[in-house]
Amino acid sequence: MENVIEARDITKVYTLEGGLEVHALRGLDLKVARGQYAAIMGPSGSGKSTLLQILGCLDTPSSGSYQLAGQEVSELSEDELSEIRNKRIGFIFQSYNLLPRATALQNVALPLMYRGTSAKERLQIATKSLERVGLSSRMDHRPNQLSGGQKQRVAIARALATDPDILLADEPTGNLDSKTGVEILGLFQELHEEGRTILMVTHEEDVAEHCEKIIRIKDGRVEQVQEVEQRRLAEFTGAIP
Amino acid sequence: MLLENVKTALEALFGNRLRSVLTLLGVVIGVFAVTTTISMGAIATAGITSELQDFGSQSLFVVVDFDNPQAQRFNDDDIEALSRLPIDILQQQSTGGEIRFEEESSSISLNGTTANAAEVDRTLELDRGRYFSQADEKNAAPVIVLSSDASQELFGDTVDPVGKEVAVSFGDGSRVFYTVIGVKKRIGGALGAFANDVSGDIPLTTFYNDVPGVTRGEYDFLPITIDLDRNANDIEAQVRAILDRRRGSDTYTIQTIEGALSLFNTITRILQAVLGGIGAISLLVGGIGILNIMLVSVTERTREIGLRKALGAKRGTILQQFLIEAVVLTVIGGLIGVLLSIGVLYLIVAAVPFLDRVIISPAVILMAFGVSVITGVIFGVWPASRAANLSPIEALRYE
């Protein structure tokens, strides 16, 4: 099976004011195969946020090699990273990060604008993407007219719109009540079954247990990769309360 | 992408309507002030110049310089000497007095002049009645032609002055009666609009008979009208040459419309510079307002910028987005300012009688517009580059 993520001996050192060096990652190795559904867990300070930033091409490692979908990205410039993020990565944030003044449809179409897709095509793709997450009746709503779960579904639709190699979700259920959280996890499960690669950062064990694998990070290294024996199952109803 | 960014900018500006309008205000006022003052100067100059040139450019007014104790009044020999030139000289004398009709009275400037004044003085037109004739002059007839203002003072709008008898009294207490035979038209244009000309013309012969203490054949001033096909400057030089030889160069002065015009132009230019400067300052203040609001906007939208970058926006794209926002703001402000200015200029020209047409040069509009765009770019670059240089990680973390 082809690896979407292949990180080898990744380090990340931050120099604080006053010259103090913080080693956030200390030679981390990680492989994520295409189609995999995995959770990253770790105590705070373990380096999981830094890892997600590097895996998301928002930052580059201090040393080591990072191949994303076969392309070495550890030494790209800022603008090149922007392009990689746009093409290969779909971000899903804990706080959704939707543009408040834009409609659901415009929000989903936004990343397509940065790759120069024509306005007409953007609209078609965004419509399809919103249909996929069950929000075809909410396309013209603005974020403040949507519930938390609906907002996260718009964010997922936005991540899907660019057909990325990997979905990176940072605490995607963190701001949701447990029932809505399960609904979102159900959506992830469906996307996984459709063949999407999903990497999710969470600190909740029972959320992580929806994945196939749990990658545990500690002190800037992968401490353990654990297969989930008894996966929790969630169902996506696509209901609009 | 450019089009998208313009759209995004417009959406952002519309999303914050009140703030955008308040920010615009500085630019609107600046552009309005600059455009209006410069155009107003051009309009006023054109209006007054064309009026003056209609009748004034071919006239000289030679006055005895009474500041010089050696100076003597002009006499008939001077007129004789000057009459070789292609000019007409009016023999004129002037004095002050008081004029009365029934209960109304007014101080008046009384001119004794010759019957040909009606032909020679190109500014002289009659509103009603007639000018006095050669016969009146010969007979020293007790007739008077009133200026428009004089007629207004004595008779108002309702009474027809022609045929009425008015009394004129002089400084020594003597009093004479004249019959009004005509009323002059108010002088058109800039001069007429500003001047309050309460005067009356009587035949020079009558003047000599009636006015106490006047010497026949002596003149305080000589109004000279130059033939239309002659160059006024050449004639002026010839007049000077003749008078210098006869009387000495420091005994008289020559007043020309050109002199008045150039003084007027100087004043206009100074006013334009001062008011334009104030306009430019308000444009600068407007620019700083834009700078301020753009910085606030960048800070407020830090998360949005982070998100856009995370989703694949490059530095240039973000830079462009915010720069366009600033420029759109100034362009709209400039547009409103120019339109407002055009509207106000039309109003002013409609309201002020001697301004005959609105002149708005494309250069002025282009300049006002260009300056506002440049203001947008200059004051937008810094906030925009701040936005473009934000790290997406920190921007997304920003609360």
Interface residues (C-beta under 8 A of the other chain):
Chain A: Q53 G56 L58 D59 E78 D79 S82 E83 R85 N86 K87 F91 F93 N97 L99 R101 A102 L110 P111 M113 Y114 R115 G116 R158 T162
Chain B: M1 E4 E11 A12 G15 R303 E304 G306 L307 R308 K309 A310 L311 G312 A313 K314 R315 G316 T317 P392 I393 L396
